[in-house]
Amino acid sequence: MIDLVNVSRTFTRGTAPVHALRDTSLQIEDGQVIAIQGPSGSGKTTLLSLLGTLDKPTSGKILIDAVDVWSVPDRKRSFLRAKQIGFVFQGYNLIPELSAWKNVALPLRYGGVRRAERKRRALAALEAVGLTDRVRHLPSQLSGGEEQRVAIARSMVIQPRLLLADEPTGNLDTETGDRVMRHILALDDGERMLVLVTHDPSVADRCRRKLLMHDGELSEPDVS
């Protein structure tokens, strides 16, 4: 389980503080599939970065399985990310010099998986998102939608316990977006946690829990 306890994140823009997240408490249990919706600049991406231990809160605690993740050494957080957390970023963050399959295999390399097994799993993940014919292409040889699918395959290849996706279907056509969502939701085995930031109501409707962000504050709509 992930537990955010009174978490805030403040940045400085010039001399003015920017309160990206305000005194937020949230529990995410194994097996939950969550959509986070809200306008641009409301704090959604900041929340994902904090959940994924990529960013440190200004105040409050982030607990994973009752352990404060910012009280442990950096190497333990790095190990946690490599083994248990998958990310789909808006910016893709692909390595320009690596082919599609090598980009997808990168988290497995960090996790100590042998090369033959890395390649097998990477090719299977690319097949799942419909990119069998692009496995040897560099990012510069791919369209924006294809780059996004490579990023999604990379996030899925470790079979993460926690998947964090920032607009996973944002640059995809309807058919490809639906296919990608089916594969993301196929990770829902009752044990994993899936957290998706989306502006697409059809994506949010496929998630069992919805949260709203506005001006750095998180709320859960009353569905009763």
Secondary structure, DSSP 8 states (H G I E B T S, - for coil): -EEEEEEEEEEEETTEEEEEEEEEEEEE-TT-EEEEE--TTSSHHHHHHHHTTSS--SEEEEEETTEETTSS-HHHHHHHHHHHEEEE-TT----TTS-HHHHHHHHHHHTT--HHHHHHHHHHHHHHTT-GGGTT--GGGS-HHHHHHHHHHHHHTT--SEEEEESTTTTS-HHHHHHHHHHHHTT-SSS-EEEEE-S-HHHHTTSSEEEEEETTEEE-----
